């Protein structure tokens, strides 16, 4: 799960007053993520779920979670990672803990699980593993997430040539774009390390690779409660004193970049205390010299700025992306434009109701990596400001959509294929943000997204109870599929069927009508 009490992270198993003080926070998590319209786990065991998940093999495990590979139905390449997280404290720790403290500890454990899934359900980016749905029983929460083909970053770097190479710079650039997206979402990962980054060789990607960031068990929203959490080798100086912020993730990324090139760490120590002393006091040295002497000076400059000890003076993630070492990569993005037929598809997509857009956008999660990799590349190129979305002016349901060209600062028709965006004018006019999933749904052929079996999966994911033949609109809107669009979709449903409950037959018919 990536919890602060796992063995690979900083470990402190005994219960303290600080644990007790967090009881209110844990209860708040429990209420916020289960009882409101934003998030709710389904009350089934995944092995008994109607869609028939089939276990294939173990993918890995930690102290507080295990991940297995599952298939679902008969869809081609329908592989999913299922992360099973216990809601109760493990027996070895129960024996050492007072009964009155167990309740507090369990509440914190459940709160951390719900918080991780809450964040994952709202993150939508090519560089982050997708969250599908979750199932809950008395003991566990089982989260169904995207199965990321490939290897962890440390495994991938072991195959690449030692020292600096263009492939490592490309991977670093993609990681920086993902981190910029997280910053725009006010999310701090707090556990960036090679084992939490999946690298895939991608023939459709101009940079040759795609990256996926995983494990948001320690992530938090900016300004939220801080604690002593992270993997010590990658923690920023301020993180040791519980002051993690966006700049702390930049430090972690700097350590990763250093390690990718040299296969060593910039700071080291035999104990956590020694490591903290090294991180806080030692000067940054580039060793071994035989590796770094062939590295471009721009790379050394960037790493030095990312590993600046004072967080106020440390380079910001937006400035990292503008650094000179990425100029060649960005030259390709500047010259990229959408084709007219892709723009026409976007226009047609934006003419659909918000309800239909949400269904199609969610359905793209069932597409294999191979089917979306080319579209994901286009999205990253169009999102030149690293916003995590493409700003689009939506004048009305039946008129053409427009976007804003950065060069002219004027509205221009989509048919002009002006894909350089700005957000300055968007605060003054009605706008629509074309998210990553919406972009994929818009430019991908409908027959590649929807079919009978996907419709069945959608019906299950839309509601927490599939035993009934109908579902109320209020229950339907609790699904993560409709996150942040409740008002618009409620209006759509009122137009379509009034205030009546929605039958599964009607819902399935509507989903499949989008296929044609």
Secondary structure by P-SEA (a helix, b strand, c coil): ccccccccccccccccaaaaaaaaaaaaaaaaacccccccccccccccccccccccccccccccbbbbbbbccccccbbbbbbbbbccccaaaaaaccccaaaaaaaaaaaaaaaaaaaaaacccccbbbbccccccccbbbbbccccccccaaaaaaaccccccaaaaaaaaaaaaaaaaaaaacccccccccccbbbbbcccccccbbbbbccccccccccccccccccccccccccccccccaaaaaaaaaaaaaaaaccccccccccaaaaaaaaaccccccccccccccccaaaaaaaaaaacccccccccaaaaaacccccccccccccccccaaaaaaaaaaaaccaaaaaaaaaacccccccccaaaaaaaaaaacccccbbbbbbcccccbbbbbbccccccccccccccccccccccccccccccaaaaaaaaccccccccaaaaaaaaaaacccccccccccccccccccccccaaaaaaaaaaccccccccaaaaaaaaaaaac
